[in-house]
Amino acid sequence: MTDLFAEFGAPVAAASIAQVHAATVVKDGIAQKVAVKVIRPGVRERFARDIETNYVVARMQERFYPPARRLRPVEVTRTLEQTTKIEMDLRLEAAALSELAENTKDDPGFRVPKVDWERTGRDVVTMEWIDGIKMSDVDGLRAAGYDLNQLAEKLMQSFLRHTLRDGFFHADMHQGNLFVDKDGVVVAVDMGIVGRLGKKERRFLAEILYGFITRDYRRVADVHFEAGYVPSHHNHASFAQAIRAIGEPIHGQPADTISMAKLLTLLFEVTDLFDMETRPELIMLQKTMVVVEGVARSLNPHFNMWKASEPVVGGWIRDNLGPRRIAGDLKDSLYAAFRLAEAMPEITRKAENFAIQLTEMTEKGLRFDPATADAIGKAEARATRWGRVAQWVIALTLLAIAVRLYL
């Protein structure tokens, strides 16, 4: 420990998975204060048990409660499991910090701490110590002379920029993970949970938000069908009507009272009527948007979410759904065609092998190797054995019922 840190203090913050210590390192003869995040003992075993319990409940829901299948509880649990595994490998958190730092290096008013890779591993991540005021300390921010509405705007626009432009966002942006440094820059820490969106999901989000801003409900409905989120057998006009039922009441309210998070919640509720399945990749987005909006409202209860969002959302729409999108799609298509051409010899070889094997199966019949035949035999034996057990259980149950009726 003394080889890595000149000083190592007691925990200054703790959560269910990890705790943070203040420490000092010496680089080039200069002492620097750092934050060291450490995984707590036994946490992996505890989370493994909890996840297994979640799987059991999710599978029972899908099997015995058909309405729950639309919500895809097993898939949601799988997403939670992957998220938890990533959160408990601090090397991945360090990588997430590094990626977000690279994405935002030219962004105004937002940054993340620098990672000390020399002192980072699976159970430990060391990063720059942030001196600033937590966003949870609204009175402290006000006393320091910060413009709270401007901070709320920075936060919301930064989140949307990361989401739409990069498809990669900090998914745990609550007040305790957000600081304001002496220069008025928002600094986000603790990136154990992150979210990613593909191009299709980013377009889906941008067009939905922009469609509600411009009251183009038919476009919002069409995006759902184009993305494959709503089954094609449903009527576009009827779905647009349902979307209008959400949007029109909102436009009758003052802009500073409209909740973007509530809008998405109502949208997902309405889609239940049209058999839209839960999208696990959008759950993280919705949850984060609720949290970010809550932080912005805590800074300024009258914060105009739509006015702050329009420059980012509108800019993304103009850059990605106009001529630039066509050029980008053409570039992606050419790249895909190039990769296909590279892979064609291997595809041809595999197709030839498959054709030879199919011919042999046709002429000689289907044969299994000894190991496969043995496995099939054992599986059949188990199925037969459990079938007999089930028959005995049914027979004994019927006998018990008959005896009860007789008595």
VEXDREN-2710 file (C-alpha; in Angstrom, 1 decimal):
% VEXDREN-2710
k/r/px/py/pz
1/MET/0.0/0.0/0.0
2/THR/2.8/2.4/0.9
3/ASP/4.3/1.8/-2.5
4/LEU/1.2/3.2/-4.2
5/PHE/-0.2/5.7/-1.7
6/ALA/1.7/8.2/0.5
7/GLU/-1.5/8.4/2.7
8/PHE/-4.7/6.4/2.8
9/GLY/-7.6/7.8/4.8
10/ALA/-10.8/6.4/6.3
11/PRO/-13.9/6.1/4.1
12/VAL/-15.6/9.4/3.1
13/ALA/-18.5/7.8/1.3
14/ALA/-20.1/4.3/1.2
15/ALA/-22.8/2.5/-0.8
16/SER/-24.0/-1.0/-1.1
17/ILE/-21.2/-2.1/-3.6
18/ALA/-18.2/0.1/-2.8
19/GLN/-16.8/2.8/-0.6
20/VAL/-14.6/5.8/-1.3
21/HIS/-11.4/6.8/0.5
22/ALA/-9.4/10.0/0.3
23/ALA/-5.7/9.3/-0.3
24/THR/-2.5/11.0/-1.4
25/VAL/-0.1/10.0/-4.1
26/VAL/3.3/11.5/-5.0
27/LYS/4.0/12.0/-8.7
28/ASP/7.2/13.7/-9.8
29/GLY/7.8/14.8/-6.2
30/ILE/4.5/16.5/-6.0
31/ALA/1.8/15.3/-3.6
32/GLN/-1.7/15.0/-5.1
33/LYS/-5.0/14.2/-3.4
34/VAL/-7.0/11.3/-5.0
35/ALA/-10.2/9.5/-4.5
36/VAL/-9.9/5.7/-4.2
37/LYS/-13.0/3.6/-4.8
38/VAL/-12.9/0.0/-3.3
39/ILE/-15.3/-2.9/-3.7
40/ARG/-16.7/-4.0/-0.3
41/PRO/-15.9/-7.6/0.8
42/GLY/-18.5/-10.3/0.0
43/VAL/-20.6/-8.1/-2.2
44/ARG/-20.2/-10.3/-5.4
45/GLU/-21.6/-13.4/-3.6
46/ARG/-24.5/-11.4/-2.2
47/PHE/-25.5/-10.0/-5.5
48/ALA/-25.2/-13.3/-7.3
49/ARG/-27.8/-14.8/-4.9
50/ASP/-30.1/-11.8/-5.4
51/ILE/-29.8/-12.0/-9.2
52/GLU/-30.6/-15.8/-9.1
53/THR/-33.7/-15.0/-7.0
54/ASN/-34.7/-12.3/-9.6
55/TYR/-34.4/-14.9/-12.4
56/VAL/-36.6/-17.4/-10.6
57/VAL/-39.3/-14.8/-10.0
58/ALA/-39.0/-13.4/-13.6
59/ARG/-39.3/-16.9/-15.2
60/MET/-42.4/-17.7/-13.0
61/GLN/-44.0/-14.4/-14.2
62/GLU/-43.4/-15.2/-17.8
63/ARG/-44.7/-18.7/-17.5
64/PHE/-47.7/-18.3/-15.2
65/TYR/-48.8/-14.6/-15.9
66/PRO/-49.1/-14.0/-19.6
67/PRO/-49.6/-10.2/-19.3
68/ALA/-46.1/-9.9/-17.8
69/ARG/-44.6/-11.4/-21.0
70/ARG/-44.9/-8.0/-22.7
71/LEU/-42.6/-6.5/-20.0
72/ARG/-40.0/-9.2/-20.7
73/PRO/-39.0/-9.7/-17.0
74/VAL/-36.3/-12.3/-17.9
75/GLU/-34.7/-10.0/-20.4
76/VAL/-34.9/-7.1/-17.9
77/THR/-33.2/-9.3/-15.3
78/ARG/-30.5/-10.2/-17.7
79/THR/-29.8/-6.5/-18.3
80/LEU/-29.7/-5.9/-14.6
81/GLU/-27.3/-8.8/-14.2
82/GLN/-24.9/-7.5/-16.9
83/THR/-25.1/-4.0/-15.4
84/THR/-24.3/-5.3/-11.9
85/LYS/-21.3/-7.3/-13.2
86/ILE/-19.9/-4.3/-14.9
87/GLU/-20.5/-2.1/-11.9
88/MET/-18.5/-4.6/-9.7
89/ASP/-15.5/-4.6/-12.0
90/LEU/-13.9/-1.2/-11.4
91/ARG/-11.6/-1.5/-14.4
92/LEU/-14.7/-1.2/-16.5
93/GLU/-15.8/1.9/-14.5
94/ALA/-12.4/3.4/-15.2
95/ALA/-12.8/2.6/-18.9
96/ALA/-16.3/4.3/-18.8
97/LEU/-14.8/7.4/-17.2
98/SER/-12.1/7.5/-19.9
99/GLU/-14.6/7.0/-22.7
100/LEU/-16.9/9.8/-21.5
101/ALA/-13.9/12.1/-20.9
102/GLU/-12.9/11.5/-24.5
103/ASN/-16.4/12.1/-25.8
104/THR/-16.9/15.3/-23.8
105/LYS/-13.4/16.9/-24.1
106/ASP/-14.7/19.8/-26.2
107/ASP/-18.1/20.1/-24.4
108/PRO/-18.8/23.3/-22.5
109/GLY/-19.6/23.0/-18.8
110/PHE/-19.2/19.3/-18.2
111/ARG/-16.4/16.9/-17.4
112/VAL/-15.5/13.7/-15.4
113/PRO/-12.5/12.9/-13.2
114/LYS/-9.2/11.8/-14.7
115/VAL/-8.3/8.1/-14.0
116/ASP/-5.0/7.0/-12.4
117/TRP/-4.6/3.8/-14.4
118/GLU/-1.4/2.8/-12.4
119/ARG/-3.5/2.5/-9.3
120/THR/-6.6/0.9/-10.8
121/GLY/-7.6/-2.8/-10.9
122/ARG/-10.7/-5.0/-10.7
123/ASP/-11.4/-4.1/-7.1
124/VAL/-9.9/-0.6/-7.0
125/VAL/-10.2/2.5/-9.1
126/THR/-8.1/5.6/-8.3
127/MET/-9.2/9.0/-9.8
128/GLU/-8.8/12.7/-9.5
129/TRP/-10.1/14.2/-6.3
130/ILE/-12.9/16.7/-7.0
131/ASP/-13.1/19.8/-4.9
132/GLY/-16.5/21.3/-5.5
133/ILE/-20.1/21.7/-4.2
134/LYS/-22.5/18.8/-4.5
135/MET/-25.6/19.5/-6.5
136/SER/-27.6/18.3/-3.5
137/ASP/-26.4/21.4/-1.6
138/VAL/-28.7/23.9/-3.4
139/ASP/-28.2/26.6/-0.7
140/GLY/-24.4/26.2/-0.9
141/LEU/-24.5/26.6/-4.7
142/ARG/-26.7/29.7/-4.4
143/ALA/-24.4/31.2/-1.7
144/ALA/-21.4/30.6/-3.9
145/GLY/-23.1/32.8/-6.6
146/TYR/-23.9/30.1/-9.2
147/ASP/-26.8/30.6/-11.6
148/LEU/-29.0/27.6/-10.7
149/ASN/-31.0/27.8/-13.9
150/GLN/-27.9/27.8/-15.9
151/LEU/-26.6/24.7/-14.0
152/ALA/-29.8/22.9/-14.6
153/GLU/-29.6/23.7/-18.3
154/LYS/-26.0/22.5/-18.5
155/LEU/-27.0/19.2/-16.8
156/MET/-29.9/18.5/-19.1
157/GLN/-28.2/19.5/-22.3
158/SER/-25.1/17.5/-21.4
159/PHE/-27.2/14.3/-20.7
160/LEU/-29.1/14.7/-24.0
161/ARG/-25.8/15.4/-25.9
162/HIS/-24.2/12.2/-24.5
163/THR/-27.3/10.2/-25.2
164/LEU/-28.0/11.4/-28.8
165/ARG/-24.6/12.2/-30.1
166/ASP/-22.5/9.5/-28.5
167/GLY/-25.1/6.8/-27.6
168/PHE/-23.2/6.5/-24.2
169/PHE/-24.4/8.1/-21.0
170/HIS/-23.8/8.2/-17.3
171/ALA/-26.8/6.3/-16.0
172/ASP/-26.6/7.2/-12.3
173/MET/-26.7/11.0/-12.4
174/HIS/-28.3/11.6/-9.0
175/GLN/-27.4/14.7/-6.9
176/GLY/-24.8/12.8/-4.8
177/ASN/-22.8/12.0/-8.0
178/LEU/-22.7/15.5/-9.3
179/PHE/-20.4/18.4/-8.3
180/VAL/-19.9/22.0/-9.4
181/ASP/-16.2/23.0/-9.4
182/LYS/-14.8/26.4/-8.9
183/ASP/-15.1/27.2/-12.6
184/GLY/-18.8/26.4/-12.6
185/VAL/-18.3/23.1/-14.5
186/VAL/-20.5/20.2/-13.7
187/VAL/-18.4/17.2/-12.8
188/ALA/-20.0/13.7/-12.7
189/VAL/-18.5/10.9/-10.6
190/ASP/-19.2/7.3/-9.9
191/MET/-19.8/5.8/-13.4
192/GLY/-20.5/2.2/-12.2
193/ILE/-23.7/2.3/-14.2
194/VAL/-23.7/3.4/-17.8
195/GLY/-26.2/3.2/-20.7
196/ARG/-25.8/2.7/-24.4
197/LEU/-28.1/3.3/-27.3
198/GLY/-27.7/2.3/-30.9
199/LYS/-28.5/4.5/-33.9
200/LYS/-32.0/3.2/-34.1
201/GLU/-32.8/3.9/-30.5
202/ARG/-31.2/7.4/-30.7
203/ARG/-33.3/8.2/-33.6
204/PHE/-36.4/6.8/-31.9
205/LEU/-35.7/9.0/-28.8
206/ALA/-34.9/12.2/-30.8
207/GLU/-38.0/11.9/-33.1
208/ILE/-40.3/11.2/-30.2
209/LEU/-39.1/14.2/-28.2
210/TYR/-39.1/16.5/-31.3
211/GLY/-42.5/15.2/-32.4
212/PHE/-44.0/16.1/-29.1
213/ILE/-42.3/19.5/-29.1
214/THR/-43.7/20.2/-32.6
215/ARG/-47.0/18.4/-32.0
216/ASP/-46.4/16.1/-35.0
217/TYR/-48.1/13.0/-33.5
218/ARG/-48.3/11.1/-36.7
219/ARG/-44.5/11.2/-37.0
220/VAL/-44.2/10.0/-33.4
221/ALA/-46.5/7.1/-34.3
222/ASP/-44.7/6.3/-37.5
223/VAL/-41.3/6.1/-35.7
224/HIS/-42.7/3.4/-33.4
225/PHE/-43.7/1.3/-36.4
226/GLU/-40.5/2.0/-38.3
227/ALA/-38.4/0.9/-35.3
228/GLY/-40.4/-2.3/-35.0
229/TYR/-41.5/-1.4/-31.5
230/VAL/-45.2/-1.7/-32.3
231/PRO/-46.4/-4.7/-34.3
232/SER/-47.2/-3.9/-37.9
233/HIS/-50.7/-5.3/-37.8
234/HIS/-51.9/-2.3/-35.7
235/ASN/-53.4/0.8/-37.3
236/HIS/-51.0/3.8/-37.7
237/ALA/-53.8/6.3/-37.4
238/SER/-55.2/4.7/-34.2
239/PHE/-51.8/4.7/-32.6
240/ALA/-51.3/8.4/-33.6
241/GLN/-54.6/9.2/-31.9
242/ALA/-53.4/7.5/-28.7
243/ILE/-50.2/9.6/-28.9
244/ARG/-52.2/12.8/-29.3
245/ALA/-54.1/11.9/-26.2
246/ILE/-50.8/12.2/-24.3
247/GLY/-49.4/15.3/-26.1
248/GLU/-52.4/17.6/-26.3
249/PRO/-52.9/17.9/-22.5
250/ILE/-49.3/18.7/-22.1
251/HIS/-49.4/21.6/-24.6
252/GLY/-52.2/23.1/-22.6
253/GLN/-49.9/23.5/-19.6
254/PRO/-47.1/26.1/-18.9
255/ALA/-43.8/24.8/-20.2
256/ASP/-42.1/24.8/-16.8
257/THR/-44.6/22.3/-15.4
258/ILE/-44.2/19.7/-18.1
259/SER/-42.3/16.6/-17.1
260/MET/-40.3/14.9/-19.9
261/ALA/-39.9/11.8/-17.7
262/LYS/-43.7/11.7/-17.0
263/LEU/-44.3/12.0/-20.8
264/LEU/-42.2/8.9/-21.5
265/THR/-43.9/7.0/-18.7
266/LEU/-47.4/7.8/-20.1
267/LEU/-46.1/6.9/-23.6
268/PHE/-45.0/3.5/-22.4
269/GLU/-48.3/3.0/-20.7
270/VAL/-50.3/3.7/-23.9
271/THR/-48.1/1.4/-25.9
272/ASP/-49.4/-1.5/-23.7
273/LEU/-52.7/-1.1/-25.7
274/PHE/-50.7/-1.8/-28.9
275/ASP/-48.6/-4.8/-27.8
276/MET/-45.4/-2.9/-27.5
277/GLU/-42.9/-5.0/-25.7
278/THR/-40.5/-3.5/-23.1
279/ARG/-37.2/-2.4/-24.5
280/PRO/-34.5/-3.2/-21.9
281/GLU/-32.2/-0.7/-23.5
282/LEU/-34.8/2.1/-23.0
283/ILE/-35.5/1.3/-19.4
284/MET/-32.1/2.6/-18.3
285/LEU/-32.7/5.7/-20.4
286/GLN/-36.1/6.4/-18.9
287/LYS/-34.8/5.8/-15.3
288/THR/-31.8/8.2/-15.9
289/MET/-34.0/10.8/-17.5
290/VAL/-36.3/10.8/-14.4
291/VAL/-33.3/11.3/-12.2
292/VAL/-31.7/14.1/-14.3
293/GLU/-35.0/15.9/-14.5
294/GLY/-35.4/15.6/-10.8
295/VAL/-32.0/17.2/-10.2
296/ALA/-32.7/20.0/-12.6
297/ARG/-36.1/20.7/-10.9
298/SER/-34.4/20.8/-7.5
299/LEU/-32.1/23.6/-8.8
300/ASN/-35.0/25.5/-10.4
301/PRO/-38.6/24.3/-9.8
302/HIS/-39.7/26.4/-12.8
303/PHE/-37.0/25.0/-15.1
304/ASN/-38.3/24.9/-18.7
305/MET/-37.3/21.4/-19.8
306/TRP/-38.4/21.8/-23.4
307/LYS/-36.7/25.1/-24.0
308/ALA/-33.4/23.6/-22.6
309/SER/-33.8/20.4/-24.7
310/GLU/-34.7/21.9/-28.1
311/PRO/-31.2/23.1/-29.1
312/VAL/-29.7/19.6/-28.6
313/VAL/-32.7/17.5/-29.9
314/GLY/-33.4/19.9/-32.8
315/GLY/-29.7/20.0/-33.7
316/TRP/-29.4/16.2/-33.7
317/ILE/-32.5/16.0/-35.9
318/ARG/-31.1/18.4/-38.4
319/ASP/-27.7/16.8/-38.5
320/ASN/-28.8/13.1/-38.5
321/LEU/-32.2/13.0/-40.3
322/GLY/-31.4/15.2/-43.2
323/PRO/-28.8/15.1/-46.0
324/ARG/-26.1/14.2/-43.5
325/ARG/-28.0/11.1/-42.5
326/ILE/-28.2/10.0/-46.2
327/ALA/-24.4/10.4/-46.5
328/GLY/-23.9/8.6/-43.2
329/ASP/-26.1/5.7/-44.2
330/LEU/-24.3/5.5/-47.6
331/LYS/-21.0/5.3/-45.8
332/ASP/-22.3/2.6/-43.4
333/SER/-23.6/0.6/-46.4
334/LEU/-20.3/0.8/-48.3
335/TYR/-18.4/-0.3/-45.2
336/ALA/-20.8/-3.2/-44.7
337/ALA/-20.5/-4.2/-48.4
338/PHE/-16.7/-4.1/-48.0
339/ARG/-16.7/-6.3/-44.9
340/LEU/-19.1/-8.7/-46.7
341/ALA/-16.7/-8.9/-49.7
342/GLU/-13.8/-9.7/-47.3
343/ALA/-15.8/-12.5/-45.6
344/MET/-17.1/-14.0/-48.9
345/PRO/-14.4/-16.6/-49.3
346/GLU/-15.1/-18.0/-45.8
347/ILE/-18.8/-17.9/-46.3
348/THR/-18.4/-19.8/-49.6
349/ARG/-16.2/-22.4/-47.9
350/LYS/-18.8/-23.0/-45.2
351/ALA/-21.6/-23.2/-47.7
352/GLU/-19.7/-25.8/-49.7
353/ASN/-19.1/-27.9/-46.5
354/PHE/-22.7/-27.6/-45.6
355/ALA/-23.8/-28.8/-49.1
356/ILE/-21.4/-31.8/-48.8
357/GLN/-22.7/-32.7/-45.3
358/LEU/-26.4/-32.4/-46.5
359/THR/-25.7/-34.7/-49.5
360/GLU/-24.1/-37.3/-47.2
361/MET/-27.1/-37.1/-44.8
362/THR/-29.5/-37.6/-47.8
363/GLU/-27.6/-40.6/-49.0
364/LYS/-26.6/-42.3/-45.8
365/GLY/-29.2/-41.0/-43.3
366/LEU/-28.8/-38.8/-40.2
367/ARG/-26.1/-40.2/-37.8
368/PHE/-24.8/-39.0/-34.5
369/ASP/-21.4/-39.4/-33.0
370/PRO/-21.3/-41.7/-29.9
371/ALA/-21.2/-38.8/-27.4
372/THR/-24.2/-37.2/-28.9
373/ALA/-26.2/-40.4/-29.0
374/ASP/-25.3/-41.1/-25.4
375/ALA/-26.5/-37.6/-24.3
376/ILE/-29.8/-38.1/-26.2
377/GLY/-30.3/-41.4/-24.5
378/LYS/-29.7/-40.0/-21.0
379/ALA/-32.0/-37.0/-21.7
380/GLU/-34.7/-39.4/-22.9
381/ALA/-34.3/-41.6/-19.8
382/ARG/-34.6/-38.5/-17.5
383/ALA/-37.7/-37.4/-19.4
384/THR/-39.3/-40.9/-19.0
385/ARG/-38.3/-41.0/-15.3
386/TRP/-39.9/-37.6/-14.5
387/GLY/-42.9/-38.6/-16.6
388/ARG/-43.5/-41.6/-14.4
389/VAL/-43.0/-39.5/-11.3
390/ALA/-45.7/-37.1/-12.6
391/GLN/-48.1/-40.0/-13.3
392/TRP/-47.6/-41.3/-9.7
393/VAL/-48.2/-37.8/-8.3
394/ILE/-51.4/-37.4/-10.3
395/ALA/-52.6/-40.9/-9.3
396/LEU/-52.0/-40.3/-5.6
397/THR/-53.7/-37.0/-5.8
398/LEU/-56.8/-38.5/-7.4
399/LEU/-56.8/-41.3/-4.8
400/ALA/-56.6/-38.8/-2.0
401/ILE/-59.6/-36.9/-3.5
402/ALA/-61.6/-40.1/-3.9
403/VAL/-60.9/-41.1/-0.3
404/ARG/-61.9/-37.7/1.0
405/LEU/-65.2/-37.8/-1.0
406/TYR/-65.9/-41.4/0.2
407/LEU/-65.4/-40.4/3.9
END
